[in-house]
Amino acid sequence: MSQQALPPSWQHVGRHAVFPDSALDDTARFDFLANLNGYLATQLSPKVKLAYEQRVKPAFEKEKGRAPETRHEVRKAMAADGIYQTWSALRRSSMEMRQQAGRGLVLKQVDALIEKARALNASDDGLQLDASVKVPRYSSAVDIHCMPGGYHTELLADDVSAAANYDCGIFATTGGMLGRYNDGGGQALAQWLQEQHPQFKPRRILDIGCTVGHNIVPLAQAFPDAEVIAIDVAAPMLRYAHARARALGVNNIRFRQANGEALDYADGSFDLITTSMFWHESSATAMPRKLREIHRLLAAGGLTAHLEQPQYHGMDPYEQFIRDWDAYNNNEPFWSVMHEYDLRQMMAAAGFEADRYFETKVRGVVDRDIFPVASESGEDHGRAALWTMFGAWKA
Ligand SMILES: C[S@@+](CC[C@H](N)C(=O)[O-])C[C@H]1O[C@@H](n2cnc3c(N)ncnc32)[C@H](O)[C@@H]1O
């Protein structure tokens, strides 16, 4: 058995003034889940692969006279395999238990959380909600990644419970790989900009689909003189995101309820437009619309940069199948098709010149205070800390 780093305990999660209060039992629940996920990713997952190589693939080859060529063929062939079924059922249970743990913690203190957010949100005019913004069907029709009520559902006036649940559980789901404030992606982008483009000093930054602001906060900190606008369609996320940012002492982000498909800013309003883990939750019709809007909103010489899970092109069908698990078992209806897109072509269709397009890999910045040992694999298929970053400079 290879030496693996244990996930950091949830007691190290980054707290702030709207983070839910917790007891030892909550830490124990999240620690159990982080370790279960770690076990599934590092111990059981290799055995699933062994079952594929030693049983399922040879049986497929015997029947068809060739190896499986697509992830769909691999998925159908693996569906009846016992070890895959065990791994998959445990993974799904772990997602459901994570939601129960987070919601159980949040709902028993929801009134106090709403009051804390209200107090912080009253401190300035950086939160702009708009009840006329409709949550698109692609973001509301299913409970994305088993999150009851999705991002947008409000149970009470000024509700923040969905956001507090999102914030407290992601550290366990990712095994702390994104840092105590779950901001490793935003930190990676800020670091990439500082290292690769030190002259680039955006004055206005737009982040689309900011959720609770995990990844826009480090960018706002990296560019403290910039005016940052973070939008989302879900009011509970924005209330919490604004309160969280202010609680963390970050005052240059304005949080607005708006739909990234059509925004009311003038052409060329932004120097930098970002998203993080956003596109796999956009429908096939919404994504091109949003990309065209980004092109319109970007100033000449501006940059758009997007952090996502790796695309499937050139990836072995088995690896694709494992990464595709979320599409079939974790309520991610756009995941599978999104990871097939030709992003260069989509960006070109949105107006970006082909020679201004780039694709690179960035690894979420690991918080060495809580994660002193670098993980051997660094990967937890589906929630990896290694992302594709694609984007373009506007001519
Ligand atoms: C996976 S989360 C993004 C995570 C976030 N960027 C981060 O760094 O933690 C997707 C978010 O996009 C929002 N969203 C979905 N459709 C949108 C749209 N058309 N315009 C703006 N936000 C949208 C959802 O409400 C949700 O908060």
The ligand as a Tripos MOL2 file, in Angstrom:
@<TRIPOS>MOLECULE
LIG
   27    29     1     0     0
SMALL
NO_CHARGES

@<TRIPOS>ATOM
      1 C1        -19.8840   25.5350   -9.5150 C.3       1 LIG1
      2 S1        -20.4370   27.0420   -8.9860 S.3       1 LIG1
      3 C2        -19.0200   28.0750   -9.2890 C.3       1 LIG1
      4 C3        -17.9770   28.0540   -8.1810 C.3       1 LIG1
      5 C4        -17.2970   29.3810   -7.9120 C.3       1 LIG1
      6 N1        -16.9230   30.0650   -9.1150 N.3       1 LIG1
      7 C5        -16.0820   29.2500   -7.0270 C.2       1 LIG1
      8 O1        -15.0080   29.6510   -7.4360 O.co2     1 LIG1
      9 O2        -16.1960   28.7230   -5.9000 O.co2     1 LIG1
     10 C6        -21.5620   27.6540  -10.2230 C.3       1 LIG1
     11 C7        -22.2370   28.9670   -9.8470 C.3       1 LIG1
     12 O3        -22.7340   29.5900  -11.0360 O.3       1 LIG1
     13 C8        -23.9580   30.2180  -10.7560 C.3       1 LIG1
     14 N2        -24.6470   30.4190  -12.0410 N.ar      1 LIG1
     15 C9        -25.2700   29.4940  -12.8000 C.ar      1 LIG1
     16 N3        -25.7190   30.0520  -13.9480 N.ar      1 LIG1
     17 C10       -25.3550   31.3630  -13.9240 C.ar      1 LIG1
     18 C11       -25.5320   32.4420  -14.8230 C.ar      1 LIG1
     19 N4        -26.1660   32.2930  -15.9720 N.pl3     1 LIG1
     20 N5        -25.0390   33.6590  -14.4830 N.ar      1 LIG1
     21 C12       -24.3840   33.8190  -13.2900 C.ar      1 LIG1
     22 N6        -24.2020   32.8210  -12.4100 N.ar      1 LIG1
     23 C13       -24.6720   31.6050  -12.7040 C.ar      1 LIG1
     24 C14       -24.6280   29.2840   -9.7840 C.3       1 LIG1
     25 O4        -25.6460   29.9270   -9.0560 O.3       1 LIG1
     26 C15       -23.4400   28.8350   -8.9220 C.3       1 LIG1
     27 O5        -23.2800   29.6660   -7.8110 O.3       1 LIG1
@<TRIPOS>BOND
     1     1     2 1
     2     2     3 1
     3     2    10 1
     4     3     4 1
     5     4     5 1
     6     5     6 1
     7     5     7 1
     8     7     8 2
     9     7     9 1
    10    10    11 1
    11    11    12 1
    12    11    26 1
    13    12    13 1
    14    13    14 1
    15    13    24 1
    16    14    15 ar
    17    14    23 ar
    18    15    16 ar
    19    16    17 ar
    20    17    18 ar
    21    17    23 ar
    22    18    19 1
    23    18    20 ar
    24    20    21 ar
    25    21    22 ar
    26    22    23 ar
    27    24    25 1
    28    24    26 1
    29    26    27 1
@<TRIPOS>SUBSTRUCTURE
     1 LIG1         1 GROUP 0 **** ****
